[in-house]
Amino acid sequence: MLVTSFLIFLVYSTFSTPIIINRLGTLIIIFTLIIYINSIDIVGLTPGLTIYNNWFNITAYNIPLSILILILSVVLLIYNTSYHRYDLKSPYYMLLILANIIGLLLFPLVNDLIALYIIIELQSYSLYLITGLHNRSYNGTRASLLYFLMGGVASAIILLGSYFVYALTGSTNLSDIAIFYSYNSIPTIEGNIYDYFNIILFGLLFKMGMAPLHRWSIAVYNYAPTYITAYISVVAKISIASWIFANAYLFNHDILMIFFFISLAIAAYKPLYQINIKTILAYSGLLNFGYILLTIITYDISFYIYIIQYILTHCILFLGILAAGQYLKTPVSLWSPLLYIHQLKLPNKTLAFSLTIALFSLIGIPPLPGFFAKLYILSGALQDNYVLETIVIIIFSVIATYYYANIIKILVTSFNQNNDNKNVNTMNPSLAYTIAVTTVLLIGFFIFLPALSEGLYLITI
């Protein structure tokens, strides 16, 4: 359905206005989500099924991730279905988004190294174009070029690892390679297959922007327009992490552990000296995916819980920053009106409250999702005897609390100040409803957490 819609939009985008295309595209994604949920019995997918000559493997582990990606895409795209003070609409935006979503949905299902490269390039090239969509923005063009160069290097690394795996096993299919694993666990003259999959893992973590290979991603997120940063910083990382989690048995966890420690240390320390809100959120994403790396190592259902809380909190933060741009009398630029944390003194107290709740969740204040997500990670790690990793998470979480609390302090001062920005345009209704619904889900997360945990347990036994 998405492929057909992409072909239709390829022609239709030249004859219609961007606002109509964005609304139609969002409705198509919502309809795809409904069909996806109604046509697949997640619990019944045991042990799974393969399609397209075993190129894709549909299991109970990766289907929930595809559903989450669709929901996330809808929430982020609602911003472009209405008019705003800073109108950056393009007739090609939804066309590129549809191409990207096709790659996002197929990525967690990939079961072949050839398909892996095709799908990751489908996802990556659409993201390169989305980042540089507004070529009148000098920083946007810089971000697109930097993203393309670094993504190309990561793709070359993935290809190199795939070549060595094929040379050793004679196959690119992951199911066949798993059989090879069971009979050839001892290193041979040609090499150890773990080493070659570690090369692929290295390339994937490079594409995710995990530390110490993170500087390019921070620059891309900072240079790109804010509403594009919201999309590329959340969606792209989740799809790659989903595939690594679904195929965690292929990789040597020592590499993941190294990236885990370095990512936590850098993401907790660097933002302490930052005043750029987009840079702070980029490091926040790096910190959160550092936690997620530990759930991949332990292969625990806390991975799903943490992904859900990450989606809820960062959707509120990015959409809240976009909404806060409506109230600025002196925006930094058309592409990123709100760029510095001192600009978060908002006249809209409800919006400031939503942003504060999201930041409290990232800190880990109960009963918000961030608390339960960290609790699940720590309990799962302790159960598997990862004591040092648990202590490291606690220490760096405390350090990261400082820069979250600094943003909260600036937001709370909005409650006690008489702002003179009341003549500025009010928040867009569709954006307000999206933030309100997401905030309610964030606050009421503990209500449906028991049912969610039970469902995740059923699909993983």
N, C-alpha and C positions, 0 to 999 in steps of 0.2 A: 504493500500500500504506500509506504514512504517513497519507494523508488518511482512508482507511477505518479505520485504527487510532485516529486522532484522534476520529472520530465514535463509535466503540465506547467509547473511554475517557471520552467526554463523559457517557455514561450510567453506565458501570461504576464511575467514580470515587466515586459516591455510595453504593455498596453494598459496597465493599471497603476494606481497610486500605492506607495509603500504601505500606508496604513491598512488598506484593504488586504494586501498580500499578507501582512503580518497577522491580521485577524484570521484569515483563512488558514494560514499555516499553523497557527496555534490550535485552531479547531481540529485540524487534521491530526495533530499530535495527540490531542485529548481523545479523539475517536480511536486512534491506534492504541492508546493506553487501555481504553475500555475493552477493545477486542482482545488485547494481550491478556488482561486479567481474566476475562470470561472464557477464554479458549484453552487455558492451561491449568491442569490440576497439579499444583506444586508438590503436594504430599505424595501423589501417585507416580511422580517421576523417579522411580527407583528401579534399577540403578541409573537410569537416564536413557536417552536415545540420541542417535547421531543422524545428521542430515548432510546432503550434498557430498556424498562419497566420503563420509567421516571427516569432513573439514570442520564441522561445527558439532559440538557436543552439548545437548540440552540436559541439564541436571537440576536437582532441587537446590544446589548451591549457587548457581549463577542466574537462575530466573528471577529471584527477588532483587538482585542487583540491577537487572535490566529494567524492572518495573520502577525501581528507585530513580534510575537515570531519566526515564520518561517523565516521572513526576517532577523531578528537579528542573528539567528543561521547560516544562509548562510554567512552573512558578517564575522562572527567570525571564521567560519570553512575554509574560503578561505586561511587562513594562513597556514593550514596543507596540502594544495594541491600542494605544490612545495618544493624544497630543500632550506634549509637555512644554515647559518653558524653554528648555534647550533641546530642540528637535534635531536629532541626528539620524533620522530614518533614511534608509537606502533601499531601493527596489531589489537589491541583490542579497540583502541580509538574510531573509528567510530562505532563499535558495541555498545559500551556503550552510545555514543551520540544518536544513533537511539532509543535505549530504553528510554533515557531521554527525547527526543523530543516527543515520544508517550505520556509520562506523562505530558509534558508541554502543548501539544495541548488539552488534555482532561481536564486538571485542571480547566480552566475558565468555562467549560461547566458542571461541576459536580453539580448534583441536589439531592444527597443523601449522608448521612453521612458515609455509608459503602463504597460507591464509593470514597468519599473524602479520607478516610484512605488508600484505595488501591492505588489510583492515587498518593497521596503524598508520599507513600512509594516507588512506582515505580520510581518517580522522585528522591527521596532522596537517595535510595540505589545505583542508577547509578551514582549520584554525589559523594557519598563516594568512589566508585571504581575509578572514574575519578580522584579524588583528589590524591589518592594513586597509580595511574597508574605506576609511575616511582618509584619502590620500592628501587632503588639504592640511591635515594635522602632521606637522613635522615629527613630533614624538611618536605618533601612531605608525608612521612609515619606518622610523627607526626600530620600533618594537617588532614590526612584521619582519623586517630584514634580519634582525638578531634572532628571532624565533626560527626563521627559516634556516639560518646557518647552523645554529646549535641543534635543531631538530635533524638536519641532514647528517651531522656528525653522529648523533645517537642512532639514526637509522643504519648508517654504515657499520657501526659496532654490532647492531642486531643481526645484520646480514653476515658479518664475519663469523659470529657465533653459530648461526644457522648452517653456514657452510661446513664448519668443523663437525657439527653434530651429524650432518648428512654423510660426511666422509667417513665417520666412525661407525655409524649404525646402518647406513644405506637406506634410510627412510626419513621423511620429514613429519610423519604422522605421530602425534604425541601418544596415542594408544599403543602403537607398535613400539615406540621408544620405551614406554613403560614396561613392556614385556622384555625388552633388551636389558633394562635396569635389573629386573629380577634374576637374570641369568649371568650378568656381567658386572658384578659389583666391585671386582678387583681391577685396579688400573692395568692397562696394557701398554705395549710399546707405542701405539698410536696416541695414547693419552687417556685421561680419565674423563668420562662424559660429564661429570660434575663441573669440571673446569670450563667446558664449552658452554654449558647452560649458565654458568656464572657470567660469561661474557654477555649473553643475551640479557640476563638480569641487570648487569651493569648499564647496558644501553637503555633499558626500560626505566631504571631509576634516574638516569640522566634526563630522559624525556619528562619525567615527573618533576625534575628540579630539586631532588633531595640533596642535602648537604653531604659532602663538600662541593657538589656540582650544582650549586643553587644560584650563583650570582646572576647568571643570564636570566633565570626565571623572575627574580626580583626586579630586574631592570625592565623586562617585558611587561610585567603587571603594573609597574609604575608609569611606563610610557603610554600604554594603551588607554583609550577612552574608558571611563569608569564602568559604563554598562557592558562593555566588551570584556574588561577585566573580571567582572562578576561572573561571566560565562566561562571564560577560559581557565580561570583559577580554580573553579570548583569541579566542572564537569570532566575535564581532561584527566585530572589526577585520579578521580574516582574510577574511571573506566580501566586505567592501567593497573591500579591497585586491585581491582576486582579480578582481573585475569591472573595476576600474581598469586592472589589468595586461592583461586580455584585450582591452580597448578603448583601449589607450594611444594609438593613432593619432588618436583624436578630440580629444585635449587638447593645449593649449600647455604644453610642459614647463617654461616659465619659472615657472609657478605651483608646480609640483611642486618646482622647485629652491629657491624661497623657503621653502616649508614644510620642505624637507630641511635647510637650514642652521639655521633657527630651532629646529626640533625637536631636532636634535643638540646645539645649544648649551644649551638649557634642560634637556633630559633628562640631560645630563652634569653640569651645575652644581647644579641644585636639590637632588638627593638627598644632597649632601655634608653638609647640615645637618639631615637627617631622621633620626628614630629610630623612626618608624612603618613597620613592615615592609610593610604594604599600600600605603602611599604610595610607598615605594621601588620596589616591584614595578610600580606604575603608571607611574612614570617610566622604569623599565627597559623596559616595553612600548613607551613612546613613543620611546625611543632605538632599539630594534630596528626599529620600523616607520619610523623615519627612515632607517635603512640600506635598508629595503625600497623606500622611495621612489626611491632611486638605481637599484635594479634595474629598477623600472618605467620610469625615464627611459631607461636603456640597453637595455631590452627583452631582458634576458639570462636564461638558464636558472638563474642563481644565485638568482633569485626563489624557485624551488621548493626549492632547497637550504636557503635561509635560513628559509623557512616551516617546513620539517621540523625544523630545529634549534630554532626558536622554540617549536614545539609540544612537543618532547621536554623542553626545559629548563623551560619554565613549567608544564608538567603536573607535573613532579617537585617544583618549588618550591611550587606551590599545594597539591598533595596532601600534600606533606611538612609544610606549615604546619598543615593540617587534622589530620594524624596527630600532630603535636607537641602539639596541644591536649589530647590524652589524658593527657599527663604533667604538666600544670600543676596545682599545688596551689591557686593563687589566680588563676583566669582573670579577664580583664578584664570579659567579659560572656558571656552565653549565646550571643550571635550571632557574636562574634569573640573566642574565648578567648585566642588569641595575637595580640597587636597590636604589640608593641614588640620590637626586635631583642635586647634584653637577656634576653628570655624564651626565647631559642633555646639556652640551656644545657641540653641534653637528656641524659637517662640512656641513651637508645637510641643507641649509637654507630654502628650500621648506618644508621639514619635520618640521623644527622648526616653520615655519609660520603656518602650519596646527595645530600643538599642541597649539600655541598661540591663534588661532581663537577659538579652542574648549574651552580653559580656559576663554577667553573673554565671550563666551556664558554662561558658568557656573556662571560667575560674574553677567551677566545680561546686557551686553552692547548692545544697539540697533544697527542695526536691526537683530541681531542674535536670534535664537530660544529661548535661555534662557530668554531674555527680554520679549518676548511675552508670554512664559509659566508662568513666575512670574506675569505678568500683568493680565493674565486670572485668576490665583489663587487669587490674591489680590482683583480684581474686584468682583469675585464670592463670596469671603468671606465677603466683605463689603456689598454686596447685601443681604446676609443672616445675617447681623449684627454681624459678628465676628470681632469686632474692635480690641480687645486685641490681638487676634491671628495674625491679620494683622500687628500690631505694632511689635510683637515679630519676625515675619518673616523678617521685614525690618531691625531690629536691628541685628539679627544673620547673615543676609546676608551681612551686612556691615563688621561684624567681620570676616566672612569667606573669604571676598575679600582679606584679608591680605595674607593668605597662597596661594591663587591662584595667586596673584600678585607677590609673591616671586618666584614662579616657572616661571612666565612670565619673570621676571627680569633675571633669569639665562638663559632662552632660547634666549632672545634678545641679551645678551652678545655674543652669537655665531655669530651674524651678523657682529660684529666688531673685531673679533679675527682671527688670522691666525692659523688655526688648522693643525696639522701635522699628521692627521689620514687619509690622502687621499689614502694611499696605502692599506687601509682596504677594505674588500669586500663592494660592493655597495648594495643598497636595492634591495630586490627581486621584479621583475616586477609585479607579481600578487598582492603582498602586496601594492606596490606603487599605482597601479590602484584603489585598494579598498579604500585606504586613500584619493586619489584624488577625487573619486566620492563622498565619504562621506563628504569631505570638501566642494565640490560644493553644495551639498544638504544643508549643514549647512549654507553656505553663502546666498543661494537663497531661504531659507525657507520662507521668507516674501512674495515671489512671489506666491506660491501655498497655503499660509495660508488662504486667503479668501475662496477658494474652499473647503479646508479641514474643516474650521469652518462651512461652509454651510452644508457639508455632515454630520458632526457630529450632527448638529442641527436637520437634517431631520431624522436621525435614533433614536433620543432620544425623539421626540415629540410623 
